[in-house]
Amino acid sequence: MRFILAFILLISIDSFGQLKDYIISVRGDTLNRVDMKGRKQGPWVLHVTEVRGEPGYDEQGYFHDDKKDGLWVRFTLMGDKIAEENYRWGSLDGKAKYYTRTGGLLREESWRAVDPEKTMDTVAVYDVHDPNKVLDMVVVKLTGQTNKHGTWTYYNPLWGTVEKTERYFLDKIQTGENTGFGDDGELRPIDVSTTKVDTVGKKTVTKPQAVLDYEKKNSGKKKIKVREGKTGY
C-alpha cells in the first residue's frame, strides 16, 4: 500500500513538474494550467471584471495548445448562466446559446470554424435538380477564422416563442425561395449565379466564383488531385 501511494505521489509531482504555472481549486483540482512553452492547457476558469459599464463575467472550459476547445460556459458575477459556446481551433464552432440573467433563452447560433493550417477546402458540387446527387468535388479558398453556418434562431425570452429565424451558408444569409436548406432544416448546396452545362445529364450545374477562379488558374495544367480535407462539421 505504501508503494502504491508513493507511486501515485511521484506521478502527481512529475505532472506538476511539466507545468510552468497552475492553481489548485477548493476541491483540489488543478486549474489554469500553463505548460513549459507558456501555452494554456486543460481546464481553465477565466474572470473578467466590470469595465466602463460593461458587466463582468466568469467563464469555464478547456484550452488545447493556448486555444479554446470544446464547450465553454459563461456566468454573471452573481453565478447566473448567460452563455454556452462550442469552440474548435480557438474559434466558435457548432451551436452557441445565449440566455438572460433569469434563464430565458435569447438566441441560438450556428458556426463553422476554419482549420488555421488549411487555406483550401474540398466541397461537393450537387445536381441542382437532385440535391442527393454529387456531380464533382472541387476546391474552394477558406477565409476568416469562423463563419456563420446553419440556422440562427431568436426567441422571446419570456414566452420561449421563436421571433425570427435566419439561415446562413458560410457567412452568407440565405433569403427567398432558394434558402439552401431542405424541408428538414439541413443545409443544401448554396445557389450560385454562374452556371455550366452538364453534357451527360443535360442539366445546369452551378459553381461558386471561387471554384471558377481556381479552375481558370489551373486550366491547361495536368489533372490536379484533390485530397479531401473537410473542416468544421
C-alpha positions as a Markdown table, in Angstrom:
| # | Residue | x | y | z |
|---|---|---|---|---|
| 1 | Met | 0.0 | 0.0 | 0.0 |
| 2 | Arg | 2.8 | 2.4 | 0.8 |
| 3 | Phe | 4.4 | 1.6 | -2.5 |
| 4 | Ile | 1.2 | 2.4 | -4.4 |
| 5 | Leu | 0.7 | 5.7 | -2.5 |
| 6 | Ala | 4.4 | 6.7 | -3.2 |
| 7 | Phe | 3.9 | 5.8 | -6.9 |
| 8 | Ile | 0.8 | 8.0 | -7.2 |
| 9 | Leu | 2.6 | 10.8 | -5.4 |
| 10 | Leu | 5.5 | 10.6 | -7.8 |
| 11 | Ile | 3.2 | 10.7 | -10.8 |
| 12 | Ser | 1.5 | 13.8 | -9.4 |
| 13 | Ile | 4.8 | 15.6 | -8.8 |
| 14 | Asp | 6.0 | 14.7 | -12.3 |
| 15 | Ser | 2.9 | 16.0 | -13.9 |
| 16 | Phe | 3.1 | 19.3 | -12.0 |
| 17 | Gly | 6.8 | 19.5 | -12.9 |
| 18 | Gln | 5.8 | 19.7 | -16.5 |
| 19 | Leu | 3.7 | 22.8 | -15.9 |
| 20 | Lys | 5.0 | 26.3 | -15.7 |
| 21 | Asp | 2.1 | 27.6 | -13.7 |
| 22 | Tyr | -1.3 | 26.4 | -12.3 |
| 23 | Ile | -3.7 | 26.9 | -9.4 |
| 24 | Ile | -5.5 | 24.5 | -7.1 |
| 25 | Ser | -9.3 | 24.8 | -6.7 |
| 26 | Val | -11.1 | 24.4 | -3.4 |
| 27 | Arg | -11.9 | 20.9 | -4.5 |
| 28 | Gly | -8.3 | 20.1 | -5.2 |
| 29 | Asp | -8.5 | 20.3 | -9.0 |
| 30 | Thr | -5.5 | 21.6 | -11.0 |
| 31 | Leu | -6.8 | 24.6 | -13.0 |
| 32 | Asn | -5.4 | 27.3 | -15.2 |
| 33 | Arg | -2.5 | 25.2 | -16.3 |
| 34 | Val | 0.3 | 26.7 | -18.3 |
| 35 | Asp | 2.8 | 24.3 | -19.9 |
| 36 | Met | 6.6 | 24.9 | -20.2 |
| 37 | Lys | 6.1 | 26.6 | -23.5 |
| 38 | Gly | 3.7 | 29.2 | -22.0 |
| 39 | Arg | 0.6 | 27.7 | -23.5 |
| 40 | Lys | -2.7 | 27.3 | -21.7 |
| 41 | Gln | -3.7 | 23.7 | -21.3 |
| 42 | Gly | -6.6 | 21.7 | -19.8 |
| 43 | Pro | -9.4 | 23.1 | -17.6 |
| 44 | Trp | -9.5 | 26.9 | -17.0 |
| 45 | Val | -11.6 | 29.4 | -15.2 |
| 46 | Leu | -11.4 | 33.0 | -16.5 |
| 47 | His | -12.6 | 36.1 | -14.6 |
| 48 | Val | -13.4 | 39.3 | -16.3 |
| 49 | Thr | -14.2 | 42.4 | -14.1 |
| 50 | Glu | -16.6 | 45.1 | -15.0 |
| 51 | Val | -15.1 | 47.7 | -17.3 |
| 52 | Arg | -16.6 | 51.1 | -18.2 |
| 53 | Gly | -20.2 | 50.0 | -17.6 |
| 54 | Glu | -19.7 | 46.6 | -19.3 |
| 55 | Pro | -20.7 | 43.8 | -16.9 |
| 56 | Gly | -18.1 | 41.4 | -15.8 |
| 57 | Tyr | -18.4 | 37.6 | -16.0 |
| 58 | Asp | -16.7 | 34.3 | -15.3 |
| 59 | Glu | -16.3 | 31.5 | -17.8 |
| 60 | Gln | -15.0 | 28.0 | -17.7 |
| 61 | Gly | -13.9 | 25.4 | -20.2 |
| 62 | Tyr | -10.8 | 23.8 | -21.7 |
| 63 | Phe | -7.8 | 25.0 | -23.6 |
| 64 | His | -5.7 | 23.0 | -26.0 |
| 65 | Asp | -2.3 | 24.5 | -27.0 |
| 66 | Asp | -3.5 | 28.0 | -26.0 |
| 67 | Lys | -6.8 | 27.8 | -27.9 |
| 68 | Lys | -10.3 | 27.3 | -26.6 |
| 69 | Asp | -11.6 | 23.8 | -27.3 |
| 70 | Gly | -15.0 | 22.2 | -26.7 |
| 71 | Leu | -17.8 | 23.6 | -24.5 |
| 72 | Trp | -17.3 | 26.9 | -22.7 |
| 73 | Val | -19.9 | 28.2 | -20.2 |
| 74 | Arg | -20.2 | 31.8 | -19.2 |
| 75 | Phe | -21.8 | 33.1 | -15.9 |
| 76 | Thr | -22.6 | 36.5 | -14.5 |
| 77 | Leu | -20.6 | 37.5 | -11.4 |
| 78 | Met | -23.7 | 36.5 | -9.4 |
| 79 | Gly | -23.4 | 33.0 | -10.8 |
| 80 | Asp | -26.3 | 33.1 | -13.4 |
| 81 | Lys | -25.5 | 31.2 | -16.7 |
| 82 | Ile | -25.7 | 33.5 | -19.7 |
| 83 | Ala | -23.9 | 31.6 | -22.5 |
| 84 | Glu | -22.9 | 28.2 | -23.8 |
| 85 | Glu | -20.4 | 28.2 | -26.7 |
| 86 | Asn | -18.5 | 25.5 | -28.5 |
| 87 | Tyr | -15.0 | 26.0 | -29.9 |
| 88 | Arg | -12.6 | 24.4 | -32.3 |
| 89 | Trp | -9.1 | 25.6 | -33.2 |
| 90 | Gly | -9.9 | 28.6 | -30.8 |
| 91 | Ser | -12.9 | 29.8 | -32.8 |
| 92 | Leu | -16.6 | 29.3 | -32.5 |
| 93 | Asp | -17.8 | 26.0 | -34.0 |
| 94 | Gly | -21.2 | 24.4 | -33.8 |
| 95 | Lys | -24.0 | 25.6 | -31.6 |
| 96 | Ala | -23.9 | 28.6 | -29.2 |
| 97 | Lys | -26.7 | 29.6 | -26.8 |
| 98 | Tyr | -27.3 | 32.8 | -25.0 |
| 99 | Tyr | -29.6 | 33.5 | -22.0 |
| 100 | Thr | -31.0 | 36.3 | -20.0 |
| 101 | Arg | -30.0 | 36.6 | -16.3 |
| 102 | Thr | -33.2 | 34.9 | -15.3 |
| 103 | Gly | -32.6 | 31.9 | -17.6 |
| 104 | Gly | -34.7 | 32.8 | -20.6 |
| 105 | Leu | -33.2 | 31.7 | -23.9 |
| 106 | Leu | -32.4 | 34.7 | -26.1 |
| 107 | Arg | -30.9 | 33.1 | -29.3 |
| 108 | Glu | -29.2 | 30.0 | -30.7 |
| 109 | Glu | -26.3 | 30.5 | -33.2 |
| 110 | Ser | -24.6 | 28.1 | -35.5 |
| 111 | Trp | -20.9 | 28.4 | -36.5 |
| 112 | Arg | -18.3 | 26.6 | -38.6 |
| 113 | Ala | -14.7 | 27.0 | -37.6 |
| 114 | Val | -11.8 | 27.0 | -40.2 |
| 115 | Asp | -8.7 | 25.0 | -39.6 |
| 116 | Pro | -5.9 | 27.6 | -39.4 |
| 117 | Glu | -3.5 | 25.3 | -41.0 |
| 118 | Lys | -5.6 | 24.9 | -44.2 |
| 119 | Thr | -6.1 | 27.5 | -46.9 |
| 120 | Met | -8.3 | 25.4 | -49.1 |
| 121 | Asp | -11.2 | 23.1 | -48.6 |
| 122 | Thr | -12.9 | 20.4 | -50.7 |
| 123 | Val | -16.6 | 20.8 | -51.2 |
| 124 | Ala | -19.2 | 18.9 | -53.2 |
| 125 | Val | -21.0 | 20.2 | -56.3 |
| 126 | Tyr | -24.5 | 18.9 | -56.4 |
| 127 | Asp | -27.0 | 18.4 | -59.2 |
| 128 | Val | -29.4 | 21.4 | -58.7 |
| 129 | His | -32.3 | 19.1 | -59.8 |
| 130 | Asp | -31.3 | 16.3 | -57.4 |
| 131 | Pro | -29.7 | 17.6 | -54.2 |
| 132 | Asn | -28.6 | 14.0 | -53.3 |
| 133 | Lys | -26.5 | 13.6 | -56.4 |
| 134 | Val | -22.9 | 14.7 | -56.2 |
| 135 | Leu | -21.5 | 15.7 | -59.6 |
| 136 | Asp | -18.0 | 16.7 | -58.6 |
| 137 | Met | -15.6 | 17.5 | -55.8 |
| 138 | Val | -14.0 | 20.9 | -56.1 |
| 139 | Val | -11.6 | 23.1 | -54.2 |
| 140 | Val | -12.6 | 26.5 | -52.6 |
| 141 | Lys | -10.4 | 29.0 | -50.7 |
| 142 | Leu | -11.0 | 29.3 | -47.0 |
| 143 | Thr | -11.4 | 32.8 | -45.4 |
| 144 | Gly | -11.6 | 34.0 | -41.9 |
| 145 | Gln | -11.4 | 32.0 | -38.6 |
| 146 | Thr | -15.1 | 31.1 | -38.4 |
| 147 | Asn | -18.3 | 31.5 | -40.4 |
| 148 | Lys | -21.9 | 31.8 | -39.6 |
| 149 | His | -23.1 | 28.5 | -40.9 |
| 150 | Gly | -26.6 | 27.0 | -40.2 |
| 151 | Thr | -29.7 | 28.2 | -38.5 |
| 152 | Trp | -29.8 | 31.2 | -36.2 |
| 153 | Thr | -33.0 | 31.4 | -34.0 |
| 154 | Tyr | -34.1 | 34.4 | -31.9 |
| 155 | Tyr | -36.5 | 33.8 | -29.1 |
| 156 | Asn | -38.9 | 35.8 | -26.9 |
| 157 | Pro | -37.1 | 35.2 | -23.5 |
| 158 | Leu | -40.4 | 35.5 | -21.6 |
| 159 | Trp | -42.6 | 33.1 | -23.6 |
| 160 | Gly | -39.9 | 31.0 | -25.3 |
| 161 | Thr | -41.5 | 31.5 | -28.7 |
| 162 | Val | -39.5 | 32.0 | -31.9 |
| 163 | Glu | -39.4 | 35.6 | -33.0 |
| 164 | Lys | -37.1 | 35.3 | -36.0 |
| 165 | Thr | -35.0 | 32.7 | -37.9 |
| 166 | Glu | -32.0 | 33.3 | -40.1 |
| 167 | Arg | -30.1 | 30.8 | -42.2 |
| 168 | Tyr | -26.5 | 31.1 | -43.2 |
| 169 | Phe | -24.2 | 29.3 | -45.6 |
| 170 | Leu | -20.5 | 30.2 | -45.0 |
| 171 | Asp | -21.3 | 33.7 | -43.7 |
| 172 | Lys | -23.9 | 34.4 | -46.4 |
| 173 | Ile | -27.5 | 34.7 | -45.4 |
| 174 | Gln | -30.0 | 32.7 | -47.4 |
| 175 | Thr | -33.1 | 34.5 | -48.5 |
| 176 | Gly | -36.1 | 34.0 | -50.7 |
| 177 | Glu | -37.2 | 30.6 | -52.0 |
| 178 | Asn | -33.6 | 29.3 | -52.6 |
| 179 | Thr | -32.5 | 29.2 | -48.9 |
| 180 | Gly | -30.0 | 26.4 | -49.4 |
| 181 | Phe | -32.0 | 24.3 | -46.8 |
| 182 | Gly | -34.3 | 21.3 | -47.2 |
| 183 | Asp | -37.6 | 20.8 | -45.5 |
| 184 | Asp | -35.8 | 19.0 | -42.7 |
| 185 | Gly | -33.7 | 22.2 | -42.0 |
| 186 | Glu | -30.5 | 20.6 | -43.2 |
| 187 | Leu | -28.1 | 22.6 | -45.5 |
| 188 | Arg | -28.3 | 22.0 | -49.2 |
| 189 | Pro | -25.7 | 23.2 | -51.8 |
| 190 | Ile | -25.6 | 27.0 | -52.0 |
| 191 | Asp | -27.1 | 28.6 | -55.1 |
| 192 | Val | -24.5 | 30.3 | -57.2 |
| 193 | Ser | -25.2 | 32.6 | -60.2 |
| 194 | Thr | -22.6 | 31.3 | -62.6 |
| 195 | Thr | -23.5 | 28.1 | -64.5 |
| 196 | Lys | -22.1 | 25.4 | -66.7 |
| 197 | Val | -23.8 | 22.6 | -68.7 |
| 198 | Asp | -23.5 | 19.0 | -67.7 |
| 199 | Thr | -23.3 | 17.3 | -71.1 |
| 200 | Val | -24.0 | 13.9 | -69.6 |
| 201 | Gly | -27.3 | 14.7 | -67.8 |
| 202 | Lys | -28.2 | 17.8 | -69.9 |
| 203 | Lys | -28.7 | 19.7 | -66.7 |
| 204 | Thr | -27.4 | 23.0 | -65.4 |
| 205 | Val | -24.8 | 22.9 | -62.6 |
| 206 | Thr | -24.0 | 25.9 | -60.6 |
| 207 | Lys | -20.5 | 26.7 | -59.3 |
| 208 | Pro | -19.1 | 29.2 | -56.8 |
| 209 | Gln | -16.9 | 32.0 | -58.1 |
| 210 | Ala | -14.0 | 30.7 | -56.0 |
| 211 | Val | -14.3 | 27.4 | -57.9 |
| 212 | Leu | -14.4 | 29.1 | -61.3 |
| 213 | Asp | -11.3 | 31.2 | -60.3 |
| 214 | Tyr | -9.5 | 28.0 | -59.2 |
| 215 | Glu | -10.3 | 26.2 | -62.4 |
| 216 | Lys | -9.3 | 29.2 | -64.6 |
| 217 | Lys | -5.9 | 29.4 | -62.7 |
| 218 | Asn | -5.2 | 25.7 | -63.3 |
| 219 | Ser | -6.6 | 25.4 | -66.8 |
| 220 | Gly | -4.2 | 23.7 | -69.2 |
| 221 | Lys | -2.3 | 22.0 | -66.4 |
| 222 | Lys | -2.2 | 18.3 | -65.7 |
| 223 | Lys | -5.1 | 17.0 | -63.7 |
| 224 | Ile | -4.8 | 18.0 | -60.1 |
| 225 | Lys | -5.5 | 15.5 | -57.4 |
| 226 | Val | -7.6 | 17.0 | -54.7 |
| 227 | Arg | -7.2 | 15.4 | -51.3 |
| 228 | Glu | -10.4 | 15.8 | -49.3 |
| 229 | Gly | -9.8 | 17.7 | -46.1 |
| 230 | Lys | -13.1 | 18.9 | -44.8 |
| 231 | Thr | -13.2 | 21.3 | -41.9 |
| 232 | Gly | -15.9 | 22.1 | -39.3 |
| 233 | Tyr | -18.9 | 19.8 | -39.3 |
